[in-house]
Amino acid sequence: MNSNKELNSQINLTYLETTFGNNRMIINKVLSSFLNNTPQLVEDLSLNAVNSKWEDVQMIAHKMKSSFNTLGATSIGNILAEIERGACDKKVESILDMVNQVKELSQHVFKEVQLELNK
């Protein structure tokens, strides 16, 4: 039976484990890089969305999408893909809501990644 933690997990490291042959040293480097860089990208995404800088929103969402998808956080990756498309069309209301979703969900991912690094 799965625990609540497993049921609510935002990440799935299968892609990284397959790509790097379960080499924990390399996987941990990827996770550390994600944790060192992505929180600032989340803040940049939010700031640019609030300031209606749609080209920057599109660029940041595109960059973040790959990072989250690599960690198996595809629900966030899908939201970022929608933000990226919405920024092209300047659908302001939905973008701001989706950015807030990303901010909230990414906090869970950051905690999970830190737990992985602490193993």
DRENTORVO-832899 format. One record per residue: residue in one letter; chain; y, x, z of N, C-alpha, C in turn. Coordinates in Angstrom, 2 decimals. Example, Ala and Ser with C-alpha at 12.3 -4.5 7.8 and 13.67 -1.06 7.14 Angstrom:
DRENTORVO-832899
rest_kette_n_y_n_x_n_z_ca_y_ca_x_ca_z_c_y_c_x_c_z
A_A_-5.69_13.19_7.80_-4.50_12.30_7.80_-3.30_13.20_7.80 .
S_A_-2.25_12.85_7.08_-1.06_13.67_7.14_0.03_12.90_7.87 .
***
This chain:
DRENTORVO-832899
rest_kette_n_y_n_x_n_z_ca_y_ca_x_ca_z_c_y_c_x_c_z
M_A_-1.20_0.84_0.00_0.00_0.00_0.00_1.25_0.88_0.00 .
N_A_2.23_0.54_-0.82_3.47_1.30_-0.91_4.38_1.02_0.27 .
S_A_5.06_2.04_0.72_6.04_1.84_1.79_7.32_1.30_1.19 .
N_A_8.22_0.83_2.05_9.51_0.34_1.58_10.29_1.43_0.87 .
K_A_10.19_2.67_1.36_10.90_3.78_0.73_10.46_3.92_-0.72 .
E_A_9.14_3.85_-0.97_8.64_3.98_-2.33_9.08_2.81_-3.19 .
L_A_9.09_1.61_-2.64_9.48_0.43_-3.40_10.95_0.47_-3.78 .
N_A_11.78_1.07_-2.93_13.21_1.10_-3.16_13.68_2.41_-3.80 .
S_A_12.76_3.27_-4.16_13.12_4.57_-4.70_13.90_4.42_-6.00 .
Q_A_14.97_5.21_-6.11_15.78_5.21_-7.33_15.35_6.31_-8.29 .
I_A_14.62_7.31_-7.79_14.26_8.44_-8.66_12.76_8.49_-8.88 .
N_A_12.38_9.14_-9.99_10.99_9.36_-10.33_10.96_10.75_-10.99 .
L_A_10.35_11.69_-10.33_10.39_13.07_-10.78_9.27_13.43_-11.75 .
T_A_8.56_12.44_-12.28_7.44_12.69_-13.19_7.86_13.53_-14.39 .
Y_A_9.00_13.22_-14.98_9.47_13.97_-16.15_9.68_15.44_-15.79 .
L_A_10.35_15.70_-14.69_10.59_17.09_-14.27_9.27_17.79_-13.94 .
E_A_8.38_17.10_-13.25_7.10_17.70_-12.88_6.27_18.04_-14.10 .
T_A_6.30_17.16_-15.10_5.57_17.40_-16.34_6.21_18.53_-17.13 .
T_A_7.53_18.48_-17.25_8.25_19.49_-18.02_8.09_20.88_-17.44 .
F_A_8.14_20.98_-16.12_8.11_22.30_-15.48_6.77_22.60_-14.80 .
G_A_5.75_21.85_-15.15_4.41_22.13_-14.62_4.35_22.15_-13.11 .
N_A_5.04_21.24_-12.48_5.07_21.14_-11.02_5.60_22.40_-10.34 .
N_A_6.37_23.21_-11.04_6.96_24.41_-10.46_8.13_23.98_-9.56 .
R_A_7.89_23.94_-8.26_8.89_23.43_-7.31_10.18_24.25_-7.31 .
M_A_10.07_25.54_-7.57_11.27_26.36_-7.57_12.23_25.91_-8.69 .
I_A_11.70_25.69_-9.88_12.55_25.25_-10.99_13.03_23.82_-10.76 .
I_A_12.14_22.96_-10.31_12.53_21.56_-10.04_13.63_21.53_-9.00 .
N_A_13.50_22.33_-7.96_14.53_22.36_-6.91_15.87_22.87_-7.45 .
K_A_15.83_23.80_-8.40_17.07_24.27_-9.01_17.75_23.15_-9.79 .
V_A_16.95_22.36_-10.51_17.50_21.22_-11.25_18.09_20.20_-10.28 .
L_A_17.35_19.92_-9.21_17.83_18.95_-8.21_19.10_19.45_-7.52 .
S_A_19.15_20.74_-7.20_20.35_21.31_-6.57_21.55_21.23_-7.50 .
S_A_21.33_21.54_-8.75_22.41_21.46_-9.74_22.92_20.03_-9.85 .
F_A_22.01_19.08_-9.89_22.38_17.67_-9.94_23.24_17.31_-8.73 .
L_A_22.78_17.72_-7.55_23.49_17.38_-6.31_24.83_18.10_-6.20 .
N_A_24.95_19.27_-6.77_26.21_20.01_-6.73_27.25_19.48_-7.71 .
N_A_26.81_18.91_-8.82_27.74_18.51_-9.88_27.98_17.01_-10.01 .
T_A_26.98_16.21_-9.77_27.08_14.78_-10.10_28.00_13.99_-9.18 .
P_A_28.07_14.25_-7.88_29.01_13.47_-7.06_30.45_13.54_-7.58 .
Q_A_30.87_14.71_-8.05_32.22_14.83_-8.60_32.35_14.03_-9.90 .
L_A_31.30_14.01_-10.70_31.34_13.22_-11.93_31.47_11.73_-11.63 .
V_A_30.80_11.28_-10.58_30.91_9.87_-10.17_32.36_9.56_-9.81 .
E_A_32.97_10.45_-9.05_34.38_10.25_-8.68_35.30_10.29_-9.90 .
D_A_35.04_11.23_-10.80_35.84_11.33_-12.03_35.70_10.08_-12.88 .
L_A_34.48_9.56_-12.97_34.24_8.33_-13.73_35.06_7.19_-13.16 .
S_A_35.02_7.05_-11.85_35.75_5.98_-11.18_37.26_6.11_-11.39 .
L_A_37.77_7.30_-11.17_39.20_7.55_-11.31_39.68_7.26_-12.74 .
N_A_38.93_7.73_-13.72_39.32_7.50_-15.11_39.21_6.03_-15.50 .
A_A_38.24_5.32_-14.95_38.12_3.89_-15.24_39.30_3.13_-14.65 .
V_A_39.66_3.44_-13.42_40.80_2.78_-12.77_42.09_3.06_-13.53 .
N_A_42.20_4.26_-14.10_43.41_4.65_-14.83_43.33_4.35_-16.33 .
S_A_42.32_3.59_-16.73_42.14_3.16_-18.12_42.09_4.31_-19.12 .
K_A_41.48_5.39_-18.73_41.30_6.54_-19.63_39.91_6.42_-20.26 .
W_A_39.82_5.54_-21.27_38.52_5.12_-21.80_37.77_6.23_-22.52 .
E_A_38.47_7.11_-23.18_37.78_8.22_-23.85_37.10_9.12_-22.82 .
D_A_37.79_9.38_-21.72_37.21_10.19_-20.64_36.05_9.45_-19.97 .
V_A_36.21_8.15_-19.78_35.13_7.34_-19.19_33.88_7.44_-20.06 .
Q_A_34.08_7.30_-21.35_32.96_7.37_-22.28_32.26_8.73_-22.21 .
M_A_33.03_9.79_-22.22_32.48_11.15_-22.19_31.72_11.42_-20.88 .
I_A_32.31_11.04_-19.76_31.67_11.27_-18.46_30.41_10.44_-18.32 .
A_A_30.46_9.17_-18.73_29.28_8.30_-18.65_28.14_8.88_-19.49 .
H_A_28.47_9.40_-20.66_27.45_9.99_-21.52_26.78_11.18_-20.83 .
K_A_27.57_12.03_-20.25_27.05_13.22_-19.56_26.18_12.82_-18.36 .
M_A_26.66_11.87_-17.59_25.94_11.43_-16.40_24.63_10.72_-16.75 .
K_A_24.64_9.98_-17.83_23.47_9.22_-18.25_22.26_10.14_-18.39 .
S_A_22.45_11.27_-19.02_21.36_12.23_-19.21_20.86_12.77_-17.87 .
S_A_21.79_13.07_-16.98_21.41_13.60_-15.67_20.57_12.61_-14.87 .
F_A_21.01_11.38_-14.81_20.26_10.37_-14.05_18.92_10.07_-14.70 .
N_A_18.88_9.99_-16.03_17.62_9.72_-16.72_16.62_10.84_-16.51 .
T_A_17.08_12.08_-16.46_16.19_13.22_-16.23_15.49_13.10_-14.88 .
L_A_16.18_12.53_-13.90_15.58_12.34_-12.56_14.82_11.03_-12.45 .
G_A_14.68_10.32_-13.56_13.95_9.06_-13.54_14.72_7.91_-12.95 .
A_A_16.02_8.08_-12.76_16.89_7.02_-12.24_17.41_6.21_-13.42 .
T_A_16.46_5.58_-14.13_16.80_4.92_-15.39_17.65_3.67_-15.20 .
S_A_17.57_3.04_-14.04_18.43_1.86_-13.83_19.90_2.28_-13.87 .
I_A_20.22_3.42_-13.28_21.59_3.93_-13.33_21.90_4.43_-14.74 .
G_A_20.94_5.10_-15.35_21.12_5.57_-16.72_21.45_4.42_-17.67 .
N_A_20.80_3.28_-17.48_21.07_2.11_-18.32_22.48_1.56_-18.08 .
I_A_22.91_1.54_-16.84_24.27_1.08_-16.53_25.28_2.03_-17.17 .
L_A_25.02_3.32_-17.09_25.92_4.30_-17.69_25.98_4.16_-19.21 .
A_A_24.87_3.80_-19.83_24.87_3.56_-21.28_25.76_2.36_-21.61 .
E_A_25.70_1.34_-20.76_26.57_0.17_-20.95_28.04_0.54_-20.75 .
I_A_28.32_1.37_-19.77_29.69_1.83_-19.54_30.17_2.60_-20.76 .
E_A_29.32_3.46_-21.27_29.68_4.26_-22.44_30.04_3.36_-23.62 .
R_A_29.20_2.34_-23.87_29.49_1.40_-24.96_30.75_0.58_-24.67 .
G_A_30.88_0.12_-23.42_32.04_-0.68_-23.04_33.34_0.08_-23.15 .
A_A_33.30_1.37_-22.87_34.51_2.18_-22.97_35.00_2.25_-24.41 .
C_A_34.05_2.23_-25.34_34.43_2.21_-26.77_35.16_0.91_-27.10 .
D_A_34.67_-0.18_-26.54_35.23_-1.51_-26.82_36.34_-1.90_-25.86 .
K_A_36.58_-1.06_-24.86_37.60_-1.28_-23.84_37.42_-2.62_-23.11 .
K_A_36.17_-2.90_-22.71_35.85_-4.09_-21.93_36.09_-3.77_-20.45 .
V_A_37.34_-3.85_-20.06_37.80_-3.33_-18.77_37.10_-3.96_-17.58 .
E_A_37.04_-5.27_-17.53_36.50_-5.94_-16.34_35.06_-5.53_-16.09 .
S_A_34.25_-5.57_-17.11_32.84_-5.24_-16.91_32.66_-3.76_-16.60 .
I_A_33.49_-2.90_-17.16_33.38_-1.46_-16.89_33.64_-1.19_-15.41 .
L_A_34.68_-1.75_-14.87_35.01_-1.50_-13.47_33.89_-1.97_-12.54 .
D_A_33.31_-3.11_-12.84_32.18_-3.60_-12.04_30.99_-2.66_-12.14 .
M_A_30.70_-2.20_-13.36_29.56_-1.31_-13.55_29.80_0.05_-12.90 .
V_A_31.02_0.54_-12.94_31.34_1.81_-12.28_31.10_1.67_-10.77 .
N_A_31.48_0.55_-10.20_31.23_0.33_-8.78_29.73_0.30_-8.48 .
Q_A_28.94_-0.28_-9.38_27.48_-0.28_-9.22_26.96_1.16_-9.23 .
V_A_27.44_1.95_-10.17_27.00_3.35_-10.26_27.36_4.10_-8.99 .
K_A_28.57_3.88_-8.48_28.99_4.56_-7.25_28.05_4.22_-6.11 .
E_A_27.71_2.95_-5.97_26.84_2.52_-4.87_25.42_3.06_-5.05 .
L_A_24.84_2.87_-6.23_23.47_3.30_-6.46_23.32_4.82_-6.42 .
S_A_24.33_5.53_-6.89_24.23_6.98_-6.91_24.14_7.56_-5.50 .
Q_A_24.75_6.89_-4.52_24.65_7.37_-3.14_23.20_7.39_-2.67 .
H_A_22.43_6.38_-3.09_21.01_6.35_-2.74_20.26_7.49_-3.43 .
V_A_20.61_7.74_-4.69_19.97_8.84_-5.42_20.28_10.17_-4.76 .
F_A_21.54_10.38_-4.39_21.91_11.65_-3.76_21.10_11.86_-2.48 .
K_A_20.91_10.81_-1.69_20.11_10.91_-0.46_18.66_11.25_-0.78 .
E_A_18.10_10.59_-1.81_16.72_10.86_-2.19_16.54_12.30_-2.69 .
V_A_17.48_12.76_-3.49_17.41_14.13_-4.00_17.48_15.11_-2.84 .
Q_A_18.35_14.86_-1.88_18.44_15.74_-0.71_17.13_15.75_0.06 .
L_A_16.50_14.59_0.20_15.19_14.53_0.87_14.15_15.34_0.12 .
E_A_14.17_15.27_-1.20_13.24_16.07_-2.02_13.47_17.56_-1.80 .
L_A_14.71_17.95_-1.73_15.04_19.36_-1.52_14.63_19.84_-0.13 .
N_A_14.59_18.92_0.82_14.23_19.28_2.20_12.72_19.35_2.43 .
K_A_11.94_18.97_1.43_10.47_18.98_1.59_9.95_20.39_1.68 .
***
